[in-house]
Amino acid sequence: MIRSRDLIGKPLVLIASGEIIGKVKDVLVDPDRFEIAALVLPGKLFSKVAMVLPRNAVQVFGRDVILIKGNEAMPRDDSLDRVASLIAVSGQMKGRQVATEKGVRVGILNDVWVDENGKVVSYDLAKVFVTGPIAESKQIPLGATRSIGRDLIIVDSGAIGVP
C-alpha cells in the first residue's frame, strides 16, 4: 500500500519509449468508486493548463516511477468523465473532518492509502480525537465510510469501535 501523497512528484514514464512525460502534481479520487480516477500533471513550459492522466492509462504504480501505457494526458476539462466531481486529495480532502454518524469527531484527514490497483483502502488521520485502536493506528478502513461530503467524511461508529 502507498499513501496518495507518496505518488506526488513521481515521474510518469511511457512504457513504449522510456520517456518521462511529467511528474505527478496531484491525485484525483472518484468519491463514488473510492479509487484513483486520474493523476494531475503540471502544465507544459508555456502553458499553465494542468494535464489529467486517466487512471486506466496507468500500467504500474511502481516504487520509484509510474509506468503508463501511452501518452494519454489531456487538458483538464470535461474530456475526462465527471472531472468536476473528482476530489483532489491534496487540495480538497486533506484537512477534512471525520466524524461518526452519531456526531462524534474522530479526527482530521491527512491522506488516503491506496493499493497497487489504485483503490482507496483506508484513511490516514493527521489528528485523532478519540481513544482506542483508531488513536493508535491513525487509520480508518474504507469500509467504515457512510458518506463523503464536501466538508465532512461520515464513518460508522460501530465499524471503528467508537461509542
N, C-alpha and C positions, 0 to 999 in steps of 0.2 A: 504494500500500500504506500501511497505517497500523498502528501498534502498538496492541494492545488497551488499554493504559493511556491512550492518547490519546482513547479513547471515554469514559473515566470523566469525569463532570462535564458531558458534553454534554447539552443539553436534548433531550427526546423530544417531538416535535410531531405532533399529529394533522393529517394532510393535509386532511381534510374541513373542519375548523374553525380551524386555525391555533393551537389551544390547546396550551400546554405542559403535559404531564401529569406531568412529573418530570424528574429528571436521572439519568444512569446512575451507579450506585453500584459495580457490578462486572460482569464479563463471564464467562459460563459457557461452557465449551468441552466439546463431546462428544468424549471421548477415542477413540471408535471411528471417528468420521467425520472427525475433525480439522477441525472447523468450529465457529463460534459457534453455540450452541444456544439461548441466551437472554441477555437483559440483566436485571440486577437493579436495581430502583429502591428507594430507602428507603421505609419505611412512611409513611403519611399522618400528619398532625398528632397525632392521639390514638391512633394505632396503631403499635406497634413492629414489626409483622409486615412483612417486606420483600415487595415485589411482584416477580413474574417476568414478563417480556415475552418470549414465544417469538420466535425468530428469524424465523419466517415472517410475523410481523406487521410486520417492518421493510421499508419500501419502498426507502429510500435511506440509506446511511451517508454523510451529507454532511460537508463540510469543517467546518461550524460547528454543524449540528444533525442529528439523526437523525429522518427522517420516517417515521411509522408509519401503517399502513392504517386502524386503528381502535383503540378503547380496549380492547385485549385483555389488559391487565395482569391478573394474577391472584395470589392469595396464594401464597407459596412453599410448596407441598406437592406431593403426588403427582399433582396435576391436570396437570402438565407431565410427559409420559412420561419416566421414568427420571431425574427431577430429582436424586435422591440420587447417581446415578452421574456426574453432570456435575462438571467441575472448575472451581473459581473461579480465574481467572488470578491475581488479586492475592493471594488468601489461601492457595491451595494449590499453584500452580505456581511462583510467584516464589520463588527461592531453592533450587529443586530442583536436585540434582546431575545433570550429564550425563556419561555415560561410554560408552566403546565396548564392544562385545561381548567384547573381549579384556581388559577391566578397566582400561583407561587413562582416568583422569579428564580430561575435556575442558574442563569449565567449570561455571559456575553460571548457571542460567536467570534472566534479568531480565524477559522479556516474550515475547510471540509477535507476529509480523507477520501481518496478515490482509489479504486482498484486498477489493475493493469488494463482493464477494458474501458476505463473512463467512467465507471458507475460510482456514484457517491455512496459510501458505506457508513460514514459517521460524521458527526460534527465535532470540531475541535474547539474547546472553550478557552477564552483568554482569562476570564474571571468566573469563579463559581460561587454561588450564594447559598448552596445547600450542603448538607453533610452526607456522608455515605460513599458508595462506590464512584459516583459521578465526581465527587470532590477529589478523589484520589487519581482517577484516570483522566479527568478533564475531557472526557469524550461521551457523546450520546449516540447510540446506534441509530441509524437512519429509520429503522422500523418503528421507533418511538414517535415519529413525526405524525402530528394530526393535520397541521397546515403550515404553509409558509406564507406569511402575509408581508405586506410592504414594510411594516415596521417591527414585526414580531414573528418568531417561529414558535408555534404551539406544539408541545410534546405531551404524550400520555404519561401521567404521573405514575401509574401502575407499572408501566414498562421500564421506567428508570428508578423505581423504588423510592419515590418521594411522596410522602403523605399529602 
